[in-house]
Every structure is written in C-alpha cells, then in structure tokens.
Amino acid sequence: MWGLALFALLLNVVVALHAWRFTHFTTDAGPRTRNPEKLPTSEKIKIILTGLSNPKPVNLAPPAFPYEDVTLASPNGRLAAWYSPVPQARGTVVLCHGYTSDKSRLRPEAGYFRQLGYTVLLLDFSGNGASEGYQTTIGYREADDVVAAFRWAQARQPGGPVVLYGVSMGAVAILRAEAELGLHPAASIVECPYGSMLQTAQNRFVSMHLPPFPLANLLVWWGSVENGYWAFGLKASEYARRVTTPTLLLWGTADPRVMRAETDTIFAHLAGPKQRVDFVGSGHEPYWHKHPRQWQGAIAGFLAK
C-alpha cells in the first residue's frame, strides 16, 4: 500500500509538471521540444521525467504586404496584432493561430485573403508572440481574445462583414466564442479543430506510445487546477451544436493530433450552413504547403457563397 501511494504521488507530481509546462511558456531563448512522435525513445523518456521545453513563441518576421502594428484590449491583457487594410475591401478576415504559434506563421494565408479583396487582422493570442503574458489555455480563454479582435475589426470597418479564420487551437477558440460568448461573424473557417481537450491529450500520449488512461485524464485535471477553468468542458464537438454561422471545416487525413472521428463529430454537429474539405496526406500543418491549389480553391469557393 505504501508503495502504491508513493507511486501515485510521484505520478501526480510528474503529470502536474507536464500540465504546467504545456500551458505556461518560458522566457528561455532555446528551441521548443520537437513533436513527440518524431523523438527517439531516449528523448521521450527524458521528456516524461522532466517535462517539455516550451519557450514563448516569437514572431519570425513582419509581413511583406503593408501593415500597421495595433494593440487590442482583452480580458487576458494587451494583445498585439497586425492590421492590413485593402481598398474597397469585401470585408475583414481575423486570423487566429494555433498552439505554440504566433501571428507571423499566418502571413501566407493573410496574403491570399488580401488577394481575394479582404482586409486582414493577424492576432497574437494572449501569452503568444508580442502579446502580454506567458500563459495559454489552449482555446478556452483565447475565445475572449477572438471576441476582442472581432469587435476591434468591426469598429474599423462598420457594416462590413467580418470572417474568422482559425487553426487548431485558434479554430476551437472561434467555436467557443460563437457558442458561449455570443459572437456572430459573417462566416468562419476552421482548420483541424480538436474535438475536446481530453481527446487531444489522449492523442498526444498515443503518439508517444504511452497509455492514454489515466495519464491524459490526470493531465487535463491538473491543467484545470493550474489554470482555473474546467478543461474537461472544453469541447469543440459540443460548441458546434450552437454554431449557426456558415462554417468551412478543413482537415488533413494524415493528422496525428486530430483524428477523423473528432472532425466528423464537429462537422455533424454544426448547426448552420457548412462545408468540409479534406486534404489527403496532410498532417497537422498548413494545408497550402502540400495542396496550394486545393486550399485556395476551398477558401475562395466558400467565401464566394
């Protein structure tokens, strides 16, 4: 019994450390730990014992197109964004990045939206890039940032349609903003949204060839305690039931982080007009890398409607 108690204590200490490092960036300038599925066994063991290295994402470079630096106010603190208007814009697209990312990673997507005639607003979520803080809630409080960016874009172009575009964590934040925070954009484009926080944690452990139960459940529980919200309730599959906005869902068939069943459920639950496009052979990555024409065609066709 004492041995089991000691093992349970050590297990919870290790998992609590992982939960903290998953949701709190550091000031270290070193590289971030690589994707777990790409690590050799020795490095996986080290990460299991010590936790991953998770420095705060930093903007790589400014856009090649004209833009201005803007600061937005969010309940989570000061947000940094790039704003790039176009003449006689068809509307504004707010671009929301994924986990351990930043607005600079969405420059190619923003450039294409500008070609289609849309003003763009590229957002750094709280804790990421040039925005204030070092914490991420992987889609929960980021929904407040989506609302702040949407309201700011609306005020800059009164009466013009505002479209939301989000990748992974950004996609989940958009769905929560619509379902629980009352946001009503003209349309939403969501790439590889995960079904729930628990499911995405389970997928991580599976990719490392570790048992998802009870490790994933403990990770999500400790994440809830450390970040002050019930992470088990972070479910894009349930948010979708209250999303009536026209929505385009994009997914890569080789994605190890987001399974087909997750996107199937989200798409089935979407309550408004919806379209879906799958990208054969793409993983958890920008789809324009491998399928530039298909991605552009999907975006342009959806927005044309």
C-alpha positions in Angstrom: 0.0 0.0 0.0 2.8 2.4 0.8 4.4 1.5 -2.5 1.2 2.2 -4.4 0.7 5.5 -2.5 4.3 6.6 -3.3 3.8 5.7 -7.0 0.5 7.6 -7.2 2.2 10.7 -5.6 5.2 10.6 -8.0 2.9 10.1 -10.9 0.8 13.1 -10.0 3.9 15.3 -9.4 5.2 14.4 -12.9 1.8 14.9 -14.6 1.3 18.3 -12.8 4.7 19.4 -14.1 3.7 18.4 -17.6 0.4 20.3 -17.3 2.2 23.4 -16.1 4.7 23.3 -19.0 2.0 22.7 -21.6 0.2 25.8 -20.5 2.9 28.2 -19.4 5.6 29.4 -21.7 9.1 30.2 -20.5 11.5 33.1 -21.3 14.1 30.7 -22.5 15.5 31.5 -25.9 16.3 27.9 -26.8 14.3 25.7 -29.2 11.0 24.1 -28.3 10.8 20.3 -27.8 10.1 18.6 -31.1 6.8 16.8 -31.8 6.7 13.7 -29.6 6.0 11.3 -32.5 9.4 12.4 -34.0 11.5 11.8 -30.9 13.7 8.8 -30.3 12.9 6.6 -27.2 15.7 8.1 -25.1 14.4 11.7 -25.6 10.8 10.5 -24.9 11.9 9.1 -21.6 13.7 12.3 -20.7 10.6 14.4 -21.5 8.4 12.1 -19.5 10.5 12.7 -16.4 11.4 16.4 -16.8 8.7 17.9 -19.0 9.0 19.6 -22.3 10.8 22.8 -23.2 8.2 25.4 -24.1 9.6 28.9 -24.8 7.2 31.6 -25.6 6.5 31.7 -29.4 8.2 34.7 -31.1 7.2 36.4 -34.4 9.5 35.3 -37.1 9.3 38.2 -39.5 6.9 41.0 -40.5 4.5 40.6 -43.5 5.7 41.5 -47.0 2.5 43.5 -47.5 1.7 46.9 -46.0 0.5 46.7 -42.4 0.4 48.6 -39.1 1.0 47.4 -35.6 -2.0 47.6 -33.4 -2.8 46.9 -29.8 -6.1 45.4 -28.7 -7.6 45.2 -25.2 -8.7 41.8 -24.0 -9.8 40.4 -20.6 -6.5 38.4 -20.8 -4.3 41.5 -21.2 -2.8 43.5 -24.1 -2.9 41.8 -27.5 -0.6 42.5 -30.4 -1.9 42.4 -33.9 -1.1 43.3 -37.5 -3.7 45.2 -39.4 -3.6 45.4 -43.2 -6.5 47.2 -45.0 -7.1 46.9 -48.7 -9.0 49.4 -50.9 -12.7 48.8 -51.3 -12.5 45.7 -49.1 -15.1 42.9 -49.4 -14.8 42.5 -45.6 -12.2 41.7 -42.9 -10.7 38.4 -42.0 -9.4 37.9 -38.5 -6.6 35.2 -38.5 -6.1 33.1 -35.3 -3.1 30.9 -34.9 -2.6 27.5 -33.2 -0.9 26.3 -30.1 2.8 27.3 -29.6 2.4 29.6 -32.7 2.0 33.3 -33.4 0.6 35.7 -36.0 3.7 35.6 -38.2 3.0 31.9 -39.1 -0.2 33.1 -40.8 1.4 35.6 -43.2 0.9 33.3 -46.3 -2.8 32.8 -45.5 -3.3 36.5 -44.9 -1.6 37.4 -48.2 -4.1 35.2 -50.0 -7.1 36.7 -48.2 -5.8 40.1 -49.3 -5.6 38.9 -52.9 -9.3 37.9 -52.6 -10.0 41.5 -51.6 -10.2 41.2 -47.8 -8.6 43.4 -45.2 -6.8 41.2 -42.7 -6.1 41.3 -38.9 -3.5 38.9 -37.7 -3.7 38.2 -34.0 -1.3 37.1 -31.4 -3.3 35.3 -28.7 -2.5 36.2 -25.1 0.8 34.7 -24.0 2.0 34.3 -27.5 4.2 36.4 -29.9 4.2 40.0 -28.9 1.1 39.8 -26.7 1.1 40.2 -23.0 1.7 37.2 -20.7 3.1 33.7 -20.8 0.0 31.5 -20.3 -2.1 29.6 -22.7 -5.4 27.8 -22.1 -5.3 26.1 -25.5 -8.6 27.6 -26.7 -10.6 28.4 -23.6 -9.7 32.0 -22.6 -8.4 32.6 -26.2 -12.1 32.8 -27.1 -12.1 36.2 -25.3 -9.2 37.3 -27.5 -11.2 36.3 -30.6 -14.1 38.5 -29.3 -11.8 41.4 -28.7 -10.3 41.1 -32.2 -13.7 40.8 -33.8 -15.1 43.8 -32.1 -12.0 45.9 -33.0 -12.3 44.8 -36.7 -16.0 45.6 -36.7 -15.3 49.1 -35.3 -12.6 49.8 -38.0 -15.0 48.8 -40.9 -18.5 49.5 -39.7 -21.1 47.4 -41.6 -18.5 45.3 -43.3 -18.6 41.5 -42.9 -16.1 40.0 -40.5 -14.9 36.5 -41.2 -13.0 34.4 -38.6 -10.2 32.1 -39.7 -8.5 29.8 -37.1 -6.1 26.9 -37.0 -6.2 24.1 -34.4 -6.4 26.0 -31.0 -7.5 29.1 -32.9 -10.3 27.1 -34.5 -11.5 25.8 -31.1 -11.4 29.4 -29.7 -13.5 30.6 -32.6 -16.1 27.9 -32.0 -16.3 28.6 -28.3 -16.5 32.4 -28.9 -19.6 31.7 -31.1 -21.2 29.1 -28.9 -20.6 30.6 -25.4 -19.7 34.3 -25.9 -22.4 35.3 -28.3 -20.2 36.1 -31.3 -21.9 36.2 -34.8 -19.3 36.6 -37.6 -20.3 36.6 -41.3 -18.6 33.2 -41.7 -15.9 31.0 -40.1 -13.1 28.9 -41.5 -11.8 26.3 -39.0 -8.7 24.2 -39.8 -8.1 21.0 -37.8 -10.1 21.8 -34.7 -9.7 19.2 -32.0 -12.8 17.5 -30.5 -12.1 18.1 -26.8 -9.2 18.9 -24.5 -9.3 15.3 -23.2 -9.2 13.8 -26.7 -6.3 16.0 -27.8 -4.4 15.0 -24.6 -5.1 11.3 -25.3 -3.9 11.7 -28.9 -0.6 13.1 -27.5 0.0 10.2 -25.3 -0.9 7.7 -28.1 1.7 9.4 -30.3 4.3 8.8 -27.7 3.2 5.1 -27.3 2.0 5.7 -23.8 -1.3 4.6 -22.3 -3.8 7.5 -22.6 -5.7 6.4 -19.5 -5.2 7.5 -16.8 -2.4 9.8 -18.0 -4.5 12.0 -20.2 -7.2 12.3 -17.6 -4.7 13.4 -14.9 -3.1 15.9 -17.3 -6.4 17.6 -18.1 -7.3 17.6 -14.4 -4.1 19.2 -13.3 -4.4 21.7 -16.2 -7.8 22.6 -14.8 -6.4 23.2 -11.3 -3.4 25.2 -12.5 -5.3 27.4 -15.0 -8.5 28.0 -13.1 -11.1 26.5 -15.6 -12.7 23.1 -16.1 -10.7 21.8 -19.1 -12.8 18.7 -19.4 -15.6 21.0 -20.5 -13.5 22.4 -23.4 -15.3 20.5 -26.2 -15.5 21.8 -29.7 -17.7 18.9 -30.6 -20.4 20.4 -28.2 -19.7 24.0 -29.1 -20.6 23.1 -32.7 -24.2 22.4 -31.7 -24.7 26.2 -31.1 -22.8 27.5 -34.1 -25.2 28.7 -36.7 -22.6 30.7 -38.7 -21.8 29.4 -42.2 -18.6 27.3 -41.5 -15.9 25.7 -43.6 -14.1 22.9 -41.9 -10.7 21.8 -43.2 -8.8 18.7 -42.1 -5.7 16.7 -43.2 -6.1 12.9 -43.5 -2.7 12.2 -42.0 -3.1 14.4 -38.9 -1.8 12.5 -35.8 -3.1 15.2 -33.4 -6.7 15.4 -34.6 -8.5 12.2 -35.6 -11.1 11.9 -38.3 -13.7 10.9 -35.8 -13.2 14.3 -34.0 -13.8 16.4 -37.1 -16.6 14.1 -38.2 -18.4 14.8 -34.9 -17.8 18.6 -35.1 -19.0 18.8 -38.7 -22.1 16.7 -38.0 -23.0 18.9 -35.0 -22.5 22.3 -36.8 -26.0 23.9 -36.7 -25.6 26.3 -39.6 -24.7 26.1 -43.3 -21.5 24.1 -43.6 -18.9 22.7 -46.0 -16.0 20.3 -45.4 -12.8 19.7 -47.4 -10.2 17.0 -46.6 -6.5 17.2 -47.7 -5.2 13.8 -48.5 -1.7 13.2 -46.9 -1.5 16.4 -44.9 -0.8 16.3 -41.2 -1.2 18.9 -38.5 0.3 21.6 -40.7 -0.8 24.4 -43.1 -2.6 22.7 -46.0 -1.3 25.2 -48.6 2.1 23.6 -48.2 1.2 20.4 -50.0 -2.1 21.4 -51.6 -1.9 25.1 -52.6 -4.5 25.0 -55.3 -7.0 22.9 -53.4 -6.6 25.1 -50.3 -7.0 28.3 -52.3 -10.0 26.9 -54.2 -11.7 25.8 -51.0 -11.2 29.2 -49.4 -12.2 31.2 -52.5 -15.2 29.0 -53.3 -16.6 29.2 -49.7 -16.2 33.0 -49.4 -17.8 33.5 -52.9 -21.0 32.0 -51.5 
